[in-house]
Amino acid sequence: MLRNQGILPFAVGLLCLWHLGLRAYSLPIPMTSDEGEYAYQARLLSEGGVPYREAYCQKPPMVFFLYRLAYAAPGAKARPGSALPARLLAALFSCAAMVLLFLLTPSGWGAASRLCAPAAFAALSVEPIGDLFSANTEVFLCAFLSFAALALLRALSEERKGLAMLWLLACGVSCGAA
């Protein structure tokens, strides 16, 4: 059934939907302590504050900016204290990581082999399975690092030096974001 390579993107899409279904249960659950910390830093950012100066946090700053982005989305302010905006953004990042993992597999591999990494990620990144999905730093990190790996592979296979350098720049920026 999956011999036709055109059906593979559809299969990745189905894996993403399955993954979102696993995460759906935890969307309305109150914030975890880490999520509250990130949301507080995002609020400070929205008020012109600077992370680490107004409030201490040991996490890297990218997660604060991603939370700020999530809470700046239309409708996000209607639910103060809700984890939903950040968890929805994290779910999008999880799906992006799954697509990137699929793209990282060699195109000559069989369909089952190419779908294995996204399927494993879909199941194993829900902690514990079906119980709680928090929008933690690791969720965002997976997408950034998957993109960095893809950019590095593209840079190594690129024959034109200029494009190879752009892919290396993208790799470095993505690693820095992670």
Disulfide bonds with the S-S distance in Angstrom:
none
